[in-house]
Amino acid sequence: MRKLFIPILLLIGSVCGAQQIQDISLFGLEQRTGTPRFQAMAGAFGALGADFSSLAINPAGAAVFKHNQLGFSLSQHYTENLTSFGNQNSLNDTRHLGFNQAGIVFVYENKNINSPWKRLSLALNSDNSNFYKGAISANGSTTNGLDQYFLDNADGIPFGDLLKLDNELLEEAYLNIGSEIGFAAQQAFLGYYAGVLDPFEMDNNSVSNYVSNALYNQAGQSHNIRAKGKNSKFVTTVAAQYMDFLYLGAGLEFQNIIYEKQTHIQESGYEAFSPLQYLNFNNFIETSGNALALNVGAITKVGNSLRLGLSYKTPTWYTLSDKTHQQIESNLEDVDIQFIDKNQINIFEDYKIAIPSKITASAAVVLGKRGLISMDYSQQDFSKARFRPLADSFFTTLNQSAARQLTMVNTLNIGGEYNLGRLSLRMGYGSNNSPFLANDSFSENQTLGFGWVFSGSKIDFSFSQRNTTNSHTSLNYTGAPEMTLKTTRNTATIGYTLFF
């Protein structure tokens, strides 16, 4: 039995229930963005170093810098999303211009010529490792409509727990039920007062099974999704050169995340005799938080031409919090359901995601002053990712799904540079498999760029195109329709570096 509690337009609950295992790849699968030189060579810098963005791959690279440097970069992103839902395709595009990277390194030469330690470097660098700005539109039909979402959440919840109390406003009941009983009951409450479902016995408050008011063979759906935000990475690195052949380094990585997503789903096309004739369901979620990881690595010279690198990144611990609000409408809605809107904000306790560790092996061949060829190969087992607290039943289910549905991600990056005096020409290629077992597609990144060195500074430019194919579901429920999402992101970056 619920007791009347009047909140001030806020709900503070334990678990949001809006998390998906897709969040693991959304936050944990990083893109190799950064300085123009780094991007132009597809980020294959694990055995090279001497680049601000390479410090997140192998911190030993900070000891390869020979001079104090200060640099920054500006990027223009253009993203196209081609969405396939059934037999229909939709195309959306977004643009974003902003500062992408800034870094500084201080190099201290050891004046003691008898010491085997030749150099110490301290570096700071900030990268935007991922931009989340994007748009998706899709229209199609499904045999599992939105009613299934509400039925899934209502299953097993006594009907009496979904009813508002005397002297309780509908929007107050919405928040109170979410706070006292949980996310599933809150969604079931929306389904009942929107007329999507009814209890199997209307006059029995203890009944916990429900029937749908939507009758259809195929329901038509329209999805419109807008996302924005970024994952900013700040890396502090200390590294040293031992004799003339070994570089060692360690770095501490801090991340800051802000992510917003609005999902609008319209559904219709029911049978003419269906009590429910249309349903509109809107969801907004804001996720914010931070993360911490440690990175250690080494680079060694083998002869005059060969460079080898090895680095290990510990699991990345994300501490996140969610805010949500919802709206729903239908031809059977309670007249007061309109007051459940963006002013009724659900605020949830912090939770954690542990993204698995990553190991990177690297090799590079330096062709004198003419140029170089470099390669990185990394592995990261996403099936070991975990939502926490582990004792939470919702997260337990998500973790079990992650263990079954996710897999090892293998990433290969290859880059080359050819020098013509002050001018450097660069190209690169990167590829990684999807973290989802059911998705056998690869993400590919093709890059090119150039740089020009002045007497005390340099300027660099890069262009990259990343192509990714993923499946997408707007809501978590049994038989939820999947859309195929093909994303092409073009990024142009210009950077300036000052030697001092």
Beta strands, then each sheet from edge to edge (+ up, - down):
strand 1: 10-13
strand 2: 69-85
strand 3: 88-109
strand 4: 117-131
strand 5: 134-142
strand 6: 197-199
strand 7: 210-212
strand 8: 219-242
strand 9: 246-268
strand 10: 279-302
strand 11: 306-313
strand 12: 316-330
strand 13: 345-348
strand 14: 351-355
strand 15: 358-367
strand 16: 371-381
strand 17: 386-388
strand 18: 408-420
strand 19: 423-433
strand 20: 442-453
strand 21: 457-472
strand 22: 483-499
sheet 1: 1+ 13+ 12- 10+ 9- 8+ 4- 3+ 2- 22+ 21- 20+ 19- 18+ 16- 15+ 11-
sheet 2: 1+ 13+ 12- 14+ 17-
sheet 3: 1+ 13+ 12- 10+ 9- 8+ 5-
sheet 4: 6+ 7-
end
